[in-house]
Amino acid sequence: MPPVRRRIPLYALYAADTISLAGNAVAQIAIPWYVLTTTGSATLTALVVFFNFLPIVLAAFFGGVVVDRLGFRASSIVADLASSAAVAAIPLLAATVGIEIWQLMALVFVGALLDAPGATARAALFPDVVELADIRMERASGIRAGIQQGAQLVGAPLGGVLVAGFGATAALWMDAASFLVSAGLVLLLVPRPHRDASGEPRGRFFAELADGLRFIWRQPLVRAVVAMVVLSNLIEAPLPVVLAVFAREEYGSAADFGLLVGVLGGAALAGALVYSAVGHRLPRRRTFLVCFSGVPIGYLALAAQPSLPVALAALALSGLAAGPINPLLFTVQTEIVPAALRGRVFGAIRAGAWASIPLGILLGGLAVAAIGAPATFLVMGLSLAVVVGYGFFNRTFREMDSRKAEATPTR
């Protein structure tokens, strides 16, 4: 098969991921805005956002077994189709018989519940299309991380423009259509992986779920990575809240808040793309720890209440350092996790990473109220530095480089 044709499935999966993530970002703007403008209640708006977040953890954890059973490609398609239907039902009901708030919450819950297994399925499908494309996993995962950063960076402003220009219901119709496009790309352009284990004999659901958890527990490197991700997510989860308060108090403008967020996200995108280009040449453990060490710098700098240009420079450095971390970890995970367990292992890792975020947001909100934004940034920076120290002293991370040496070289 010609090289270009071999890479079409990879490009299709990139596009499906981009469209799905951008659609989610649009929905995160459109749905709260719809609730706020129709009910006038900030409490109900927050409750709907909660119902959009809670099922992500549940579905990622329990949905991994379903992904392994149904197959990666089929799971991605079915999840996108079901998510499209759940999202489309909101404007459809609103335009016909009307929609009650409980119905809206139920649809938001179902939509998020179905979306998480789709994301897990695309991640599980990714190593096979990368192998088919015959390119390095470091390069492919770096581009994937950059695309994900870019989709989220563009998706939220796009959602704001769509809601402002066409209304929240029109934005939701577009979001529903985006899921259909994502499903179509995978259906038409991504082949069923040859190592798809969907046809293999299966045991009981919870026994298979336990198999995935046991695999994580028996792999010291995976266990160490999960611990660092959970702790760092717990510490960094309050960032949007703390940064908003900080920007208002220090610089006094919502535009400055947006600029700070944009610089951080743009720098993370750049870091991921740099890793895609040179990551295969770098020692993994050292790269991982050096990049992780750069992330707390932004928080510690903000704790000093600097001028806006200095704050922007510090966040740019922090984002640039953070960019390579996820693609590097994903590359390592794909080498460790066998194809038959990808759904439940990737799902459990995703659930663990997300599970610490609500608690982190709550603790961050309490900290800002009690000690102020600068002091909260100081606590966040020092806490993250302790997590980085754990990485430096944990000898398990040396396995990253030994696995790289064992990996089959590709272009």
C-alpha positions in Angstrom: 0.0 0.0 0.0 1.4 3.5 -0.9 2.6 5.5 2.1 0.0 8.2 1.6 -2.9 5.7 1.7 -1.4 4.0 4.8 -1.6 7.3 6.6 -5.2 8.2 5.7 -6.6 6.3 8.7 -4.3 8.2 11.0 -5.3 11.6 9.5 -8.9 10.6 9.8 -8.6 9.8 13.4 -6.8 13.1 14.0 -9.7 14.9 12.3 -12.3 12.9 14.3 -10.6 13.7 17.6 -10.4 17.4 16.6 -14.0 17.7 15.6 -15.3 15.8 18.7 -13.2 17.8 21.1 -14.1 21.1 19.5 -17.8 20.1 19.6 -17.5 19.4 23.3 -15.9 22.8 23.9 -18.8 24.4 22.0 -21.3 22.5 24.2 -19.5 23.6 27.3 -20.3 27.2 26.3 -23.7 26.7 24.7 -25.4 24.5 27.4 -24.6 26.7 30.5 -25.6 29.8 28.5 -28.9 28.2 27.4 -29.7 27.3 31.0 -28.7 30.7 32.3 -30.7 32.7 29.7 -33.8 30.5 30.0 -34.0 30.0 33.7 -32.0 33.0 35.1 -30.6 30.7 37.8 -26.9 30.5 38.4 -27.6 27.5 40.8 -29.3 25.5 38.0 -26.6 26.4 35.6 -23.9 25.1 38.0 -26.0 21.9 38.5 -26.2 21.3 34.8 -22.4 21.8 34.5 -22.0 19.3 37.4 -24.2 16.7 35.5 -21.9 17.2 32.4 -18.8 16.5 34.5 -19.8 13.6 36.8 -20.5 10.9 34.2 -17.1 11.4 32.5 -15.4 9.7 35.5 -18.0 6.9 35.7 -18.1 6.2 32.0 -14.3 6.3 31.5 -13.9 3.8 34.4 -16.7 1.3 33.5 -16.9 2.0 29.8 -13.4 0.6 29.1 -14.7 -2.9 29.3 -17.4 -2.1 26.8 -14.8 -0.7 24.5 -12.8 -3.9 24.7 -15.9 -6.0 24.1 -17.4 -4.1 21.3 -14.2 -3.2 19.6 -12.3 0.1 19.4 -13.6 1.2 16.0 -17.2 0.2 16.6 -17.1 1.8 20.1 -15.9 5.1 18.6 -18.6 5.2 16.0 -21.5 4.1 18.3 -20.4 6.6 21.0 -20.3 9.5 18.6 -23.7 8.6 17.1 -25.3 8.3 20.6 -23.7 11.6 21.7 -25.1 13.3 18.6 -28.6 12.0 19.4 -28.4 13.2 23.0 -27.1 16.7 22.1 -29.6 17.1 19.2 -32.5 16.1 21.6 -32.0 19.3 23.6 -32.7 21.9 20.8 -35.3 19.5 19.3 -37.4 19.3 22.5 -36.9 23.1 23.1 -38.2 23.9 19.6 -41.2 21.5 19.8 -42.8 20.5 23.0 -40.5 22.4 25.3 -37.8 21.0 27.7 -37.9 20.8 31.4 -34.8 21.4 33.4 -34.7 17.7 34.6 -34.9 16.6 31.0 -32.0 18.8 30.1 -29.9 17.5 33.0 -30.7 13.9 32.0 -29.7 14.6 28.4 -26.5 16.3 29.4 -25.7 13.4 31.7 -26.3 10.8 29.0 -24.3 12.8 26.4 -21.3 13.0 28.7 -21.8 9.3 29.7 -21.6 8.2 26.1 -18.8 10.6 25.0 -16.1 9.3 27.5 -16.0 5.7 26.0 -15.7 7.3 22.6 -12.6 9.1 23.7 -11.2 5.9 25.2 -12.0 4.0 22.0 -10.1 6.5 19.8 -7.1 6.4 22.2 -7.2 2.6 22.0 -7.4 2.7 18.2 -4.6 5.1 17.9 -1.5 2.7 18.2 -2.9 0.6 15.4 -3.3 3.4 12.9 0.1 4.8 13.9 1.6 1.3 13.2 -0.2 1.2 9.8 1.1 4.7 8.9 4.7 3.6 9.8 5.7 6.7 11.7 7.2 7.1 15.2 4.8 7.0 18.1 6.5 10.0 19.6 5.8 12.1 16.5 2.2 10.8 16.2 1.3 11.3 19.9 2.9 14.8 19.9 0.8 15.8 16.9 -2.3 14.2 18.6 -1.7 16.2 21.8 -1.2 19.4 19.8 -4.4 18.8 18.0 -6.3 18.2 21.2 -4.8 21.4 22.7 -5.7 23.3 19.6 -9.2 22.0 19.5 -9.9 23.0 23.0 -8.2 26.3 22.5 -10.3 27.2 19.5 -13.5 25.4 20.5 -14.4 27.6 23.5 -14.1 30.9 21.5 -15.9 29.3 18.6 -18.7 28.3 21.0 -18.9 31.9 22.2 -19.1 33.2 18.6 -21.7 30.7 17.6 -23.9 31.4 20.7 -23.6 35.1 20.2 -24.2 35.0 16.5 -26.8 32.3 16.1 -28.1 31.4 19.6 -27.4 28.5 22.0 -29.9 26.1 20.3 -28.2 26.6 16.9 -24.8 26.0 18.5 -26.1 22.7 19.9 -27.4 21.6 16.5 -23.9 22.3 15.1 -22.4 20.3 18.0 -24.7 17.3 17.2 -23.6 17.5 13.6 -19.9 17.5 14.6 -20.4 14.1 16.3 -21.9 12.7 13.1 -18.9 13.9 11.1 -16.6 12.3 13.6 -18.4 9.0 13.4 -18.4 9.2 9.6 -14.7 9.7 9.4 -14.0 6.7 11.5 -16.6 4.6 9.7 -15.3 5.4 6.2 -11.6 5.9 6.6 -10.4 3.9 9.6 -10.1 0.1 9.2 -10.9 -2.4 11.9 -7.6 -3.1 13.7 -6.2 -6.5 13.1 -5.6 -7.0 16.8 -9.2 -6.0 17.8 -10.2 -8.4 20.5 -13.9 -7.8 20.2 -14.6 -11.3 19.0 -12.7 -13.1 21.7 -14.5 -15.1 24.4 -15.4 -12.9 27.4 -15.9 -13.4 31.1 -18.0 -11.4 33.5 -18.1 -7.6 33.2 -16.6 -6.9 36.7 -14.0 -9.7 36.3 -12.8 -8.0 33.1 -12.8 -4.6 34.9 -10.7 -6.2 37.7 -8.3 -7.5 35.1 -7.6 -4.0 33.9 -7.0 -2.7 37.4 -4.8 -5.6 38.3 -2.7 -4.9 35.2 -2.2 -1.3 36.3 -1.3 -2.4 39.8 1.2 -5.0 38.6 3.0 -2.5 36.3 5.2 -0.3 38.5 5.8 2.3 35.8 2.1 2.6 35.0 1.3 2.8 38.7 3.9 5.6 39.2 2.6 7.5 36.2 -1.0 7.3 37.4 0.0 8.5 40.9 1.8 11.6 39.4 -1.1 12.4 37.0 -3.7 12.1 39.8 -1.7 14.3 42.2 -0.8 16.9 39.5 -4.4 17.1 38.3 -5.6 17.6 41.9 -3.2 20.4 42.4 -3.8 22.1 39.0 -7.6 21.7 38.8 -8.3 25.0 40.5 -6.3 27.0 37.9 -9.2 28.5 35.9 -10.9 29.7 39.1 -7.7 31.0 40.8 -6.5 32.6 37.6 -9.8 34.4 37.1 -9.7 35.8 40.6 -6.0 36.7 40.2 -6.6 38.5 36.8 -9.5 40.5 38.2 -7.7 41.6 41.3 -4.2 42.3 39.8 -5.1 43.5 36.3 -8.8 44.3 36.4 -9.8 43.1 33.0 -11.6 40.0 31.6 -9.5 40.5 28.5 -6.3 40.1 30.5 -7.8 36.8 32.0 -8.5 35.6 28.4 -5.0 36.6 27.4 -3.4 34.6 30.3 -5.4 31.5 29.4 -4.7 31.8 25.7 -0.9 32.2 26.2 -0.9 29.1 28.5 -2.9 27.0 26.1 -1.0 28.2 23.0 2.4 27.5 24.7 1.2 24.0 25.6 0.2 23.5 22.0 3.7 24.6 20.8 5.4 22.3 23.4 3.4 19.3 22.1 4.3 20.1 18.5 8.0 20.5 19.4 7.9 17.1 21.1 6.4 15.5 17.9 9.4 16.7 15.9 12.2 15.8 18.3 10.8 13.6 21.0 12.2 10.4 19.5 15.7 11.8 20.0 15.3 12.7 23.6 15.8 10.5 26.7 12.4 9.9 28.1 12.9 10.0 31.8 15.0 13.2 31.8 12.6 14.9 29.3 9.6 13.9 31.4 11.1 15.2 34.7 12.6 18.4 33.2 9.3 19.3 31.6 7.4 18.5 34.8 9.9 20.7 36.7 9.0 23.7 34.4 5.3 23.6 35.2 5.4 24.9 38.8 7.5 28.0 37.6 4.3 29.7 36.3 2.5 29.3 39.6 5.4 30.4 41.7 5.9 33.5 39.5 2.2 34.4 39.8 2.5 34.1 43.6 4.9 37.1 43.4 2.1 39.2 41.8 4.2 40.3 38.8 3.3 42.7 36.0 1.2 41.4 33.2 4.1 40.9 30.7 6.1 38.9 33.3 3.0 36.8 34.2 2.5 36.1 30.5 6.1 35.0 30.1 5.9 32.8 33.1 2.7 31.1 31.9 4.3 30.7 28.4 7.2 28.9 30.0 4.9 26.7 32.1 2.7 25.8 29.1 5.7 25.1 26.9 7.1 22.7 29.5 3.7 21.0 30.0 3.2 20.4 26.3 5.4 17.3 25.9 4.2 15.5 29.1 1.0 13.9 27.8 2.3 12.7 24.5 5.3 11.2 26.2 3.2 9.4 28.7 0.8 8.2 26.1 3.7 6.8 24.0 4.9 4.8 27.0 1.5 3.5 27.8 1.0 2.2 24.3 4.2 0.2 24.6 3.1 -1.3 27.9 -0.6 -2.1 27.6 -1.5 -5.0 25.3 -4.2 -4.5 22.7 -6.7 -6.8 24.4 -6.6 -4.6 27.6 -6.4 -1.1 26.1 -10.0 -0.1 26.6 -10.3 -0.9 30.3 -6.7 0.2 31.1 -6.9 3.5 29.2 -10.4 4.0 30.6 -9.3 3.4 34.2 -6.3 5.7 33.8 -8.5 8.4 32.3 -11.1 8.0 35.1 -8.3 8.3 37.8 -7.0 11.4 36.2 -10.4 13.0 36.0 -11.6 11.8 39.5 -9.2 14.2 41.4 -10.3 17.3 39.5 -13.7 18.0 41.3 -11.9 17.8 44.7 -9.1 20.0 43.4 -11.6 22.6 42.2 -13.4 22.6 45.6 -10.1 22.8 47.6 -8.9 25.6 45.3 -12.0 27.6 45.7 -11.8 27.3 49.5 -8.1 28.3 49.4 -8.8 31.4 47.3 -11.5 32.5 49.7 -9.3 31.9 52.8 -5.9 33.1 51.7 -6.3 34.9 48.4 -5.1 34.0 44.9 -1.4 34.8 45.2 -1.0 32.6 48.3 -3.0 29.8 46.6 -0.6 30.0 43.6 2.3 29.6 46.0 0.7 26.5 47.6 0.0 25.1 44.1 3.5 25.7 42.9 5.2 24.2 46.0 2.8 21.2 46.0 3.6 20.5 42.4 7.3 20.8 43.1 6.9 18.0 45.7 5.2 15.8 43.1 8.1 16.5 40.7 10.5 15.5 43.5 8.7 12.2 43.8 9.4 11.6 40.2 13.1 12.4 40.5 13.6 10.0 43.4 11.4 7.2 42.1 13.7 4.8 40.3 10.7 3.2 38.5 10.7 6.0 35.9 14.1 4.7 34.5 12.0 2.0 32.8 10.8 4.7 30.4 14.3 4.6 28.7 14.7 0.9 28.8 11.3 0.5 27.0 12.4 3.0 24.4 15.5 0.9 23.7 13.4 -2.2 23.2 10.9 -0.5 20.9 11.0 -1.3 17.2 12.3 1.7 15.4 10.0 3.3 12.8 10.2 6.4 10.7 
